[in-house]
């Protein structure tokens, strides 16, 4: 998961045999309508699951919901990775 950039994205990083250096990078998903706030990734076999809209921007620094921001239903993303 790569947050803090615009747009957010899901990336796959391939490590060398010693697992000390990145030898390849691939963008798996970069879609601000499908995943405006992606987070929490789980890999099950060759299927990657992620939350597409975490909603952290819907809350203030004090943890209280912002009154001027509409909430949206959670979105679970499923990507087949090979």
DAKA-V890581 format. One record per run of one state. SS is the DSSP state (2 for helix, 1 for strand, 0 for the rest). FROM is the first residue (numbers start at 1). LEN is the number of residues. Records with the same first field share a line. If there is no record, write none. Layout:
SS->FROM-LEN / FROM-LEN
This chain:
0->1-1 / 3-6 / 16-6 / 30-7 / 38-1 / 45-2 / 52-1 / 54-2 / 60-5 / 66-10 / 81-2
1->2-1 / 9-7 / 22-8 / 37-1 / 39-6 / 47-5 / 53-1 / 59-1 / 65-1 / 76-5
2->56-3
